């Protein structure tokens, strides 16, 4: 019999008495609650940390803290079949028995996953004694079928998303006995909170259960879980998407709403760089598209994360030609570098075409260094001639023409 069915059996008699007497209850978290697993040691067993415990307080059913995947760096919870036992992690709650609550969990399913995983919310959880009415929500994630399904209402099915973080959100109204389940912001199901496999459960949120269903089940990751009152949940924005140039500072803008002020900010810029201020600047040294994550923690230890991108292009000089002016015996031209990198060995020329140019028809030169954002003025040699002419100035790949008249030794623009 599948464990998801076995856990829904009523345990009675002497076994219940012994299990109930010997069980060690983990401390339940009082709502509001959140966990991003980042304060735990990477690779450590999750059982016994932060209120997490194996099903029926069984330490062997632990999941592990992993940095293989993380929505908010560095860690997430890895749930799979470890050796001879399934990871089956429970976090209990108390005082969540009225009002509207939002349960959020971010899940990462690798495309190579096998087996079945379950995400479960229970209205009652007593170590060693479980009734059919205790299960308010059980979502099934099937690798073979490629679907997510409401276990109690299997006709409610949608496609399983892999290789990216996906939000599972359950809006629970304990005042009207209703819940609405969203997967990747699309409604999967809406039903009574007490309408599980056996209607008649409690108007209460007792625990979440992350369960690897069978011996074939490989890793699935969870991060940024929270249980928060509706309208009070902490949210944040990383702004963006951002663009910029390599070796030039990029301004980032973060914001946070809800939760309990004050907030602390943690930025991960995707290139190993981090910051802890609300609106930081960051300089990328290479071009590329970087995933940027902002994680906000409020004064009640709730966390929220948001991701955006920064598209960085290689810094390069851009040479332009500004004003061309005449005067006695010579022509001058302004050469600008409007790019984001210094230019070196910029070849330039001033050529006069047309009219009778006796002296100074062509002048060439090289600018050794033209810093980004700067300009220089270059001048022709001595010019002598008569008539209308066209002055052509070139610098690097830029070129500009200017009509002029040469009156012996005076060049009129």
C-alpha positions as CSV (number, residue, x, y, z in Angstrom):
1,X,0.0,0.0,0.0
2,X,1.3,3.4,-0.9
3,X,2.5,5.4,2.1
4,X,0.2,8.3,1.1
5,X,-2.7,5.9,1.8
6,X,-1.1,4.3,4.9
7,X,-0.7,7.7,6.6
8,X,-4.5,8.2,6.2
9,X,-5.3,5.1,8.3
10,X,-6.5,5.5,11.8
11,X,-4.0,4.2,14.3
12,X,-5.8,2.8,17.4
13,X,-5.4,0.6,20.5
14,X,-2.3,-0.2,22.2
15,X,0.0,1.0,19.4
16,X,-1.5,4.5,19.6
17,X,-1.0,4.5,23.4
18,X,2.7,3.6,23.1
19,X,3.4,5.9,20.2
20,X,1.6,8.8,21.8
21,X,3.4,8.3,25.1
22,X,6.9,8.0,23.5
23,X,6.6,10.6,20.7
24,X,8.8,13.8,21.1
25,X,6.8,16.7,19.7
26,X,8.7,19.4,17.9
27,X,7.9,22.9,18.8
28,X,5.2,24.3,16.5
29,X,5.7,27.6,14.7
30,X,3.2,30.3,15.5
31,X,1.9,32.2,12.4
32,X,3.2,34.2,10.7
33,X,6.0,32.0,9.7
34,X,8.7,31.7,7.0
35,X,11.8,29.7,6.3
36,X,14.4,30.0,3.5
37,X,16.9,27.4,5.0
38,X,19.8,29.8,4.6
39,X,20.7,29.9,8.3
40,X,21.3,26.1,8.4
41,X,24.6,24.4,7.6
42,X,24.7,23.2,4.0
43,X,24.5,19.4,3.9
44,X,23.1,19.1,7.4
45,X,20.0,17.0,8.2
46,X,16.9,19.2,8.4
47,X,15.3,17.1,11.2
48,X,15.6,19.1,14.5
49,X,16.3,22.4,12.9
50,X,14.0,25.4,12.8
51,X,11.0,23.3,14.0
52,X,11.3,20.7,11.2
53,X,10.9,17.1,12.1
54,X,10.5,13.8,10.2
55,X,7.0,12.3,10.0
56,X,5.9,11.0,13.4
57,X,9.1,12.6,14.7
58,X,11.2,10.0,12.9
59,X,14.7,11.4,12.5
60,X,15.4,8.8,9.7
61,X,12.8,10.5,7.5
62,X,14.8,13.7,7.3
63,X,15.4,15.8,4.3
64,X,18.7,17.7,3.9
65,X,19.9,21.3,3.5
66,X,21.2,21.6,0.0
67,X,22.9,24.3,-2.2
68,X,22.4,22.3,-5.4
69,X,19.5,24.6,-6.1
70,X,18.5,27.7,-4.3
71,X,15.9,30.4,-5.0
72,X,17.4,32.6,-2.3
73,X,21.0,31.8,-1.8
74,X,22.6,29.7,-0.6
75,X,20.3,26.9,0.5
76,X,17.1,25.0,-0.1
77,X,15.5,21.8,1.3
78,X,16.2,18.6,-0.7
79,X,13.4,16.1,-0.5
80,X,13.9,12.6,-2.0
81,X,14.2,8.9,-1.1
82,X,17.5,8.7,0.8
83,X,18.9,5.2,1.1
84,X,16.0,3.1,2.6
85,X,13.6,5.8,3.7
86,X,11.8,8.7,2.1
87,X,12.4,12.2,3.2
88,X,9.1,13.2,4.9
89,X,9.5,16.6,6.6
90,X,6.9,18.2,8.8
91,X,6.7,21.8,10.1
92,X,3.9,22.4,12.6
93,X,1.9,25.6,13.3
94,X,-0.2,26.9,16.1
95,X,-2.8,29.6,16.4
96,X,-3.8,29.5,12.7
97,X,-7.5,28.9,13.2
98,X,-9.3,31.9,11.9
99,X,-9.0,34.5,9.2
100,X,-7.5,34.3,5.7
101,X,-3.9,33.0,5.3
102,X,-1.6,32.6,2.4
103,X,0.7,29.5,2.2
104,X,3.6,30.0,-0.3
105,X,6.2,27.4,-1.2
106,X,8.7,27.7,-4.1
107,X,9.5,24.3,-5.7
108,X,12.2,23.2,-8.2
109,X,11.7,19.9,-10.0
110,X,14.7,18.8,-12.1
111,X,13.7,17.5,-15.5
112,X,15.5,14.2,-14.7
113,X,13.3,13.6,-11.6
114,X,11.8,10.2,-11.2
115,X,9.1,8.9,-8.8
116,X,6.3,10.9,-7.1
117,X,6.5,13.8,-4.6
118,X,3.7,15.2,-2.4
119,X,3.0,18.7,-1.0
120,X,0.6,18.3,1.9
121,X,-1.3,20.7,4.2
122,X,-3.0,19.2,7.2
123,X,-5.6,20.7,9.6
124,X,-4.7,18.3,12.4
125,X,-1.4,16.6,13.2
126,X,-0.8,14.4,16.2
127,X,2.3,12.3,16.3
128,X,1.3,8.6,16.0
129,X,-2.4,9.2,15.6
130,X,-3.7,10.3,12.2
131,X,-7.3,10.4,11.0
132,X,-8.7,10.5,7.4
133,X,-10.1,13.9,8.2
134,X,-6.7,15.4,8.9
135,X,-5.7,16.0,5.3
136,X,-7.0,19.2,3.8
137,X,-4.7,19.4,0.8
138,X,-2.4,16.8,-0.9
139,X,-0.8,17.7,-4.2
140,X,0.8,15.0,-6.2
141,X,3.8,15.7,-8.5
142,X,4.3,12.8,-10.9
143,X,7.6,12.6,-12.9
144,X,6.3,9.7,-15.1
145,X,3.0,11.4,-15.8
146,X,4.4,14.9,-16.1
147,X,1.6,16.4,-14.1
148,X,0.6,17.9,-10.8
149,X,-2.7,16.7,-9.4
150,X,-5.0,17.2,-6.4
151,X,-4.8,13.8,-4.7
152,X,-8.4,14.0,-3.4
153,X,-9.8,15.3,-6.7
154,X,-7.6,13.6,-9.4
155,X,-9.5,15.3,-12.2
156,X,-7.8,18.5,-11.2
157,X,-4.6,18.2,-13.1
158,X,-2.1,20.5,-14.8
159,X,1.4,20.1,-16.5
160,X,4.4,19.7,-14.2
161,X,7.0,22.5,-14.8
162,X,10.6,21.4,-14.5
163,X,14.1,23.1,-14.3
164,X,12.8,26.4,-12.9
165,X,11.5,27.7,-9.6
166,X,7.7,27.5,-9.5
167,X,5.4,29.0,-6.9
168,X,2.8,26.9,-5.1
169,X,0.3,29.2,-3.4
170,X,-2.7,28.2,-1.3
171,X,-5.1,30.9,-0.1
172,X,-6.9,29.5,2.9
173,X,-10.1,31.2,4.3
174,X,-10.8,29.6,7.6
175,X,-13.8,31.8,8.3
176,X,-15.7,30.5,5.2
177,X,-14.0,27.0,5.1
178,X,-12.5,27.5,1.6
179,X,-9.1,27.2,-0.1
180,X,-7.9,28.1,-3.5
181,X,-4.7,26.4,-4.9
182,X,-2.5,28.1,-7.5
183,X,0.4,26.5,-9.4
184,X,2.7,28.9,-11.3
185,X,0.0,31.6,-10.7
186,X,-2.7,29.5,-12.4
187,X,-5.6,28.2,-10.4
188,X,-5.5,24.4,-10.0
189,X,-8.4,23.9,-7.6
190,X,-10.8,25.6,-5.2
191,X,-12.6,23.6,-2.5
192,X,-13.5,23.5,1.1
193,X,-10.7,23.4,3.6
194,X,-12.4,20.6,5.5
195,X,-13.4,18.7,2.3
196,X,-10.4,16.4,2.1
197,X,-10.6,12.7,1.5
198,X,-12.9,12.4,4.4
199,X,-14.8,15.7,5.1
200,X,-15.1,16.9,8.6
201,X,-11.6,18.2,9.4
202,X,-10.8,21.1,11.6
203,X,-10.8,24.8,10.6
204,X,-7.1,25.0,11.5
205,X,-3.7,24.9,9.7
206,X,-1.7,22.4,11.6
207,X,1.3,21.6,9.5
208,X,3.0,21.3,6.1
209,X,4.4,17.9,5.0
210,X,7.0,17.6,2.2
211,X,7.1,13.9,1.3
212,X,9.1,11.8,-1.3
213,X,6.5,9.2,-2.2
214,X,8.3,6.0,-3.1
215,X,11.7,4.4,-3.5
216,X,12.1,5.7,-7.1
217,X,11.7,9.3,-6.0
218,X,14.7,11.5,-6.7
219,X,15.4,15.1,-5.6
220,X,13.0,17.9,-5.5
221,X,13.9,21.2,-3.9
222,X,11.8,23.7,-1.8
223,X,12.7,27.2,-0.8
224,X,11.2,30.4,0.6
225,X,8.2,28.9,2.4
226,X,5.8,31.1,4.3
227,X,2.5,31.1,6.1
228,X,1.2,34.7,6.4
229,X,-2.0,36.5,7.0
230,X,-3.6,37.7,3.7
231,X,-2.8,41.3,3.0
232,X,0.1,41.3,5.4
233,X,2.5,39.0,3.6
234,X,5.9,40.4,2.9
235,X,6.6,41.1,-0.7
236,X,9.5,42.7,-2.5
237,X,10.6,43.9,-5.9
238,X,14.1,43.8,-7.4
239,X,13.1,46.3,-10.1
240,X,14.7,45.9,-13.5
241,X,15.4,44.4,-15.9
242,X,18.6,46.3,-15.9
243,X,21.1,47.1,-18.6
244,X,24.7,48.4,-18.5
245,X,28.2,48.2,-19.7
246,X,31.1,46.1,-18.3
247,X,33.3,48.0,-15.9
248,X,30.7,50.7,-15.4
249,X,28.4,50.9,-12.3
250,X,24.8,49.8,-12.6
251,X,22.2,51.3,-10.2
252,X,19.8,48.8,-8.7
253,X,16.5,49.7,-6.9
254,X,14.9,47.5,-4.3
255,X,11.6,47.8,-2.5
256,X,9.6,45.9,0.2
257,X,6.0,46.0,1.2
258,X,3.9,44.4,4.0
259,X,5.4,42.2,6.8
260,X,6.9,44.0,9.8
261,X,9.3,46.9,9.2
262,X,12.2,47.5,9.4
263,X,13.5,45.4,6.5
264,X,17.0,44.1,5.7
265,X,18.1,43.7,2.1
266,X,20.3,41.0,0.5
267,X,21.3,41.3,-3.2
268,X,22.9,38.5,-5.2
269,X,24.0,40.0,-8.5
270,X,24.6,36.7,-10.3
271,X,28.4,37.1,-10.7
272,X,29.4,36.4,-7.1
273,X,28.8,40.0,-6.0
274,X,26.5,40.8,-3.2
275,X,25.1,43.9,-1.3
276,X,23.1,44.6,1.8
277,X,21.7,48.1,1.1
278,X,18.3,48.8,-0.4
279,X,19.5,50.6,-3.6
280,X,23.1,49.5,-4.4
281,X,25.3,50.0,-7.4
282,X,27.3,47.1,-8.8
283,X,30.0,46.9,-11.5
284,X,30.2,43.8,-13.7
285,X,33.6,43.1,-15.1
286,X,32.3,40.9,-18.0
287,X,29.5,41.0,-20.5
288,X,26.6,38.7,-20.2
289,X,23.1,38.2,-18.9
290,X,23.1,37.8,-15.1
291,X,20.2,36.6,-12.8
292,X,19.8,39.1,-10.0
293,X,18.0,38.1,-6.8
294,X,16.8,40.4,-4.0
295,X,15.9,38.7,-0.7
296,X,14.2,40.9,2.0
297,X,13.9,39.9,5.6
298,X,11.5,41.8,7.9
299,X,11.7,42.3,11.6
300,X,9.6,39.2,12.3
301,X,12.1,37.0,10.3
302,X,9.7,36.6,7.3
303,X,11.5,36.6,4.0
304,X,10.5,37.4,0.4
305,X,12.5,37.2,-2.8
306,X,12.3,38.6,-6.3
307,X,14.4,37.9,-9.3
308,X,15.3,40.0,-12.4
309,X,18.1,40.2,-14.9
310,X,21.0,42.5,-15.7
311,X,22.1,42.5,-19.3
312,X,25.7,43.7,-19.5
313,X,27.5,44.6,-22.8
314,X,31.2,44.9,-23.3
315,X,32.6,48.4,-22.7
316,X,33.8,50.0,-25.9
317,X,34.9,53.4,-27.2
318,X,32.6,55.2,-29.6
319,X,34.4,57.9,-31.7
320,X,32.4,60.8,-33.0
321,X,33.3,64.1,-34.8
322,X,32.0,67.3,-33.4
323,X,32.4,70.9,-34.7
324,X,34.6,71.7,-37.6
325,X,35.9,75.3,-37.6
326,X,38.1,77.4,-39.9
327,X,40.2,80.5,-39.5
328,X,43.6,81.7,-40.4
329,X,45.8,79.2,-42.1
330,X,44.1,76.1,-40.6
331,X,41.0,73.9,-40.0
332,X,40.2,72.5,-36.6
333,X,37.9,69.6,-35.6
334,X,36.7,68.2,-32.3
335,X,37.0,64.4,-31.9
336,X,34.9,62.9,-29.1
337,X,34.8,59.5,-27.3
338,X,31.2,59.0,-26.3
339,X,31.7,55.3,-25.4
340,X,32.4,53.6,-22.1
341,X,36.0,52.5,-22.7
342,X,39.2,54.4,-23.5
343,X,40.3,54.6,-27.1
344,X,43.9,54.2,-28.0
345,X,45.8,55.1,-31.2
346,X,42.9,56.9,-32.9
347,X,44.0,57.7,-36.4
348,X,42.5,61.0,-37.8
349,X,42.8,63.0,-41.0
350,X,41.6,66.4,-42.4
351,X,41.3,66.5,-46.2
352,X,40.3,69.4,-48.4
353,X,38.7,68.4,-51.8
354,X,37.8,70.9,-54.4
355,X,39.0,74.4,-55.2
356,X,42.7,75.2,-55.7
357,X,44.5,74.1,-52.6
358,X,48.2,75.0,-52.9
359,X,49.4,73.9,-49.5
360,X,47.8,71.8,-46.7
361,X,45.5,69.6,-48.8
362,X,45.7,66.7,-46.3
363,X,46.8,66.4,-42.7
364,X,47.0,63.1,-40.7
365,X,47.7,62.3,-37.1
366,X,47.1,59.9,-34.2
367,X,45.6,60.4,-30.8
368,X,47.5,58.2,-28.4
369,X,44.7,57.9,-25.8
370,X,41.2,59.4,-25.8
371,X,39.5,58.6,-22.5
372,X,35.8,57.6,-22.3
373,X,33.7,60.7,-22.2
374,X,36.5,63.1,-23.3
375,X,37.2,65.1,-26.4
376,X,40.3,66.6,-28.1
377,X,40.7,69.3,-30.8
378,X,42.9,68.5,-33.8
379,X,44.1,70.9,-36.5
380,X,45.3,70.8,-40.0
381,X,48.7,72.0,-41.1
382,X,49.2,75.4,-42.9
383,X,46.6,75.9,-45.6
384,X,46.9,78.1,-48.7
385,X,44.6,78.2,-51.7
386,X,41.5,79.6,-53.4
387,X,37.9,78.5,-54.0
388,X,35.1,76.4,-52.6
389,X,36.1,73.1,-51.0
390,X,34.8,70.3,-48.9
391,X,36.6,69.5,-45.7
392,X,36.4,65.8,-44.7
393,X,37.4,64.9,-41.2
394,X,37.8,61.2,-40.3
395,X,38.7,59.6,-37.0
396,X,38.7,55.9,-36.5
397,X,35.5,54.8,-38.4
398,X,33.7,58.2,-38.0
399,X,33.6,60.7,-40.8
400,X,32.1,64.2,-41.3
401,X,32.0,66.6,-44.2
402,X,31.9,70.4,-44.0
403,X,31.6,72.9,-46.9
404,X,34.1,75.8,-46.8
405,X,35.7,78.5,-48.9
406,X,39.5,79.1,-49.0
407,X,40.4,82.8,-49.4
408,X,44.2,82.6,-49.8
409,X,45.2,82.0,-46.2
410,X,41.7,82.3,-44.6
411,X,39.3,79.3,-44.4
412,X,35.7,80.4,-44.1
413,X,33.1,77.8,-42.8
